[in-house]
Amino acid sequence: MVYNYFTEVNMVTLDALKNVRFVVDATGKQAAVQVSMEDWRKILDYFEELEDRVSIKSLLHRLKLGPEKSGALDWQETRGQW
């Protein structure tokens, strides 16, 4: 079986959303959402994972070009700058 981190993060996030509590105003209308700090961190992790995937997807075409055509830097030449 192939490990899929995104699916795991997604499932954890869905579980976190089951624990959401709604704050209602004086008329009974839902006005806000409340989550535990643990669930909030899980939700943030999920969004960070999505952001990473978007970044990778936007750069994938360059990676497929190969190092020379993509403009990649040679590690031996640049390592002293890090």
C-alpha positions as CSV (number, residue, x, y, z in Angstrom):
1,M,0.0,0.0,0.0
2,V,1.3,3.5,-0.9
3,Y,1.4,6.0,1.9
4,N,-0.5,9.1,1.1
5,Y,0.2,11.9,3.6
6,F,-2.4,14.2,1.9
7,T,-5.2,11.7,2.5
8,E,-4.2,11.2,6.1
9,V,-4.1,15.0,6.7
10,N,-7.4,15.4,4.9
11,M,-9.0,12.7,7.1
12,V,-7.6,14.2,10.3
13,T,-8.9,17.6,9.2
14,L,-12.4,16.2,8.5
15,D,-12.4,14.7,12.0
16,A,-11.4,18.0,13.4
17,L,-14.3,19.7,11.7
18,K,-16.7,17.3,13.4
19,N,-15.8,19.0,16.7
20,V,-16.7,22.5,15.5
21,R,-19.0,24.5,17.8
22,F,-21.2,27.3,16.5
23,V,-21.7,30.5,18.5
24,V,-25.1,32.0,18.0
25,D,-26.3,35.6,18.4
26,A,-29.3,36.8,20.3
27,T,-31.6,35.8,17.5
28,G,-30.2,32.3,17.3
29,K,-28.4,32.9,14.0
30,Q,-24.9,31.3,13.7
31,A,-22.4,34.1,14.2
32,A,-19.1,32.4,14.8
33,V,-17.2,29.1,14.9
34,Q,-15.2,27.8,17.8
35,V,-12.7,25.0,17.6
36,S,-10.2,23.6,20.1
37,M,-6.5,24.6,19.7
38,E,-5.7,21.0,18.8
39,D,-8.2,21.0,16.0
40,W,-7.1,24.5,14.9
41,R,-3.6,23.2,14.5
42,K,-4.8,20.3,12.4
43,I,-6.7,22.7,10.2
44,L,-3.7,24.9,9.8
45,D,-1.6,21.8,8.9
46,Y,-4.1,20.9,6.2
47,F,-3.9,24.4,4.7
48,E,-0.1,24.3,4.8
49,E,-0.2,21.0,3.0
50,L,-2.5,22.5,0.3
51,E,-0.2,25.4,-0.1
52,D,2.8,23.1,-0.6
53,R,0.9,21.1,-3.2
54,V,0.0,24.3,-5.1
55,S,3.7,25.4,-5.0
56,I,4.9,22.0,-6.3
57,K,2.3,21.9,-9.0
58,S,3.2,25.4,-10.2
59,L,6.9,24.4,-10.5
60,L,6.4,20.9,-11.9
61,H,6.7,22.0,-15.5
62,R,10.2,23.4,-14.7
63,L,11.3,20.2,-12.9
64,K,10.3,18.1,-16.0
65,L,12.6,20.3,-18.2
66,G,15.6,19.0,-16.3
67,P,18.3,20.9,-14.4
68,E,19.9,22.8,-17.3
69,K,16.7,24.0,-19.1
70,S,14.9,24.8,-15.9
71,G,17.6,27.2,-14.7
72,A,18.5,25.2,-11.7
73,L,21.6,26.2,-9.8
74,D,24.6,23.9,-9.4
75,W,24.9,23.0,-5.7
76,Q,28.7,22.9,-5.8
77,E,28.8,26.4,-7.1
78,T,26.2,27.9,-4.7
79,R,26.6,26.0,-1.5
80,G,28.9,28.6,0.0
81,Q,26.1,31.2,-0.3
82,W,23.8,29.2,2.0
